[in-house]
């Protein structure tokens, strides 16, 4: 998904293997992902999408990075993260976030610009309902009889 604050920016869905860069879009305070070579197009991730950063993910503010490390002992661990949406009950706040392997979550808009990441996998899609599977099976059986004989 792309956060509400990116509705004024061109967007496209992510694909497995996409090379992404954290970026700030135009006059917006919001940061998100763009694809390499597409700096003005926000790449939207579905909840559950897994990405891997080229290096450890970093907070955009070096003082906050230092504060989190000194006071709370928090340093992002690992480079792999899963996209999540948080605070959905509050429509006037950022929702796009990354959950790291250590369970810590960071809003996407708080990431330092210029970090590179790759989309590892998209979330699994639900299987079609039993009714849809039955209908498809009937269509496939019918197509057998309509196929030309060779």
C-alpha positions in Angstrom: 0.0 0.0 0.0 1.1 3.6 -0.3 0.4 5.9 2.6 -2.3 8.5 2.3 0.3 11.3 2.0 1.5 9.8 -1.3 -1.8 10.1 -3.1 -0.4 13.1 -5.1 2.5 10.9 -6.4 2.4 8.4 -9.3 2.4 4.9 -8.0 2.8 1.3 -9.0 2.7 -2.0 -7.2 5.9 -3.8 -6.2 7.2 -6.9 -7.9 9.5 -9.6 -6.7 13.1 -8.6 -7.5 12.3 -4.8 -7.6 15.4 -2.8 -6.6 14.1 0.0 -4.3 15.5 3.1 -2.9 14.1 5.0 0.1 13.2 8.5 -1.0 11.4 11.7 -0.1 8.8 12.5 -2.7 8.7 16.2 -3.9 7.3 18.6 -1.4 5.9 15.9 0.8 7.4 15.1 4.3 6.7 11.5 3.5 9.4 9.0 2.6 8.7 5.8 0.8 10.2 3.5 -1.9 10.9 4.3 -5.5 12.4 1.9 -8.0 15.9 2.4 -9.3 15.4 4.6 -12.4 11.9 5.7 -11.4 12.6 8.5 -8.8 9.1 10.1 -9.2 7.0 6.9 -8.9 6.2 5.5 -5.5 6.4 1.7 -5.3 3.6 0.4 -3.2 4.1 -2.7 -1.0 1.4 -5.0 0.1 1.2 -5.9 3.8 3.4 -9.0 4.3 5.9 -8.1 1.5 9.4 -9.1 2.5 12.4 -6.9 1.6 16.1 -7.0 2.2 18.2 -3.9 2.7 21.7 -3.8 1.1 22.9 -2.5 4.6 21.4 -2.1 8.0 18.3 0.1 7.8 18.8 3.5 9.4 16.6 6.1 10.9 16.6 9.4 9.0 17.8 11.5 12.0 21.4 10.7 13.2 20.6 12.1 16.7 17.6 9.9 17.1 19.7 6.9 15.9 22.3 7.8 18.6 19.5 8.4 21.3 17.8 5.0 20.5 21.1 3.2 20.7 22.3 4.9 23.9 19.1 5.0 25.9 17.2 1.9 24.7 20.1 -0.1 23.3 18.1 -0.3 20.0 19.9 -0.8 16.8 18.1 -2.4 13.9 19.2 -6.0 13.8 19.3 -7.7 10.4 18.5 -6.3 7.0 15.3 -8.3 6.3 12.0 -6.7 7.1 8.3 -7.3 6.4 6.0 -4.5 5.4 3.1 -3.7 7.8 0.5 -1.1 8.2 0.0 0.2 11.7 -2.2 2.8 13.5 -5.0 2.2 11.0 -7.5 3.5 13.5 -6.0 7.0 13.0 -6.5 8.2 9.4 -4.4 11.3 9.9 -1.1 9.6 10.6 1.4 7.5 8.7 0.6 3.8 8.5 3.4 2.3 6.4 6.0 0.5 8.5 8.6 -2.2 8.4 8.8 -5.0 11.0 12.3 -6.3 11.5 13.3 -9.8 12.5 13.8 -8.7 16.1 10.2 -7.6 16.3 10.9 -3.9 16.2 8.8 -1.7 13.9 9.9 1.5 12.2 7.6 3.8 10.2 8.7 3.9 6.6 8.7 7.7 6.7 11.4 7.6 9.4 14.0 5.8 7.2 17.0 7.7 5.9 16.7 8.5 2.2 19.0 6.7 -0.2 18.9 3.3 1.3 18.7 0.4 -1.1 16.5 -2.7 -0.7 15.2 -5.6 -2.8 11.7 -7.1 -2.8 12.2 -10.8 -1.8 8.7 -12.0 -1.9 5.1 -10.8 -2.0 2.5 -12.0 0.5 0.6 -15.2 -0.3 -2.7 -14.7 -1.9 -5.8 -16.6 -0.6 -6.9 -19.7 -2.5 -10.1 -19.3 -4.5 -13.3 -20.4 -2.8 -14.6 -23.9 -3.3 -17.3 -22.5 -5.7 -14.7 -20.8 -7.8 -12.6 -23.9 -8.0 -15.6 -26.0 -9.0 -16.6 -23.5 -11.7 -13.1 -23.5 -13.1 -12.9 -27.3 -13.0 -16.2 -27.5 -15.1 -14.8 -24.9 -17.5 -11.6 -26.9 -18.0 -13.6 -30.1 -18.6 -15.8 -28.4 -21.1 -12.8 -27.0 -22.9 -11.5 -30.5 -23.4 -14.5 -31.3 -25.6 -14.2 -28.1 -27.5 -10.6 -28.5 -28.3 -9.8 -29.4 -32.0 -8.8 -33.0 -32.6 -5.4 -33.5 -34.0 
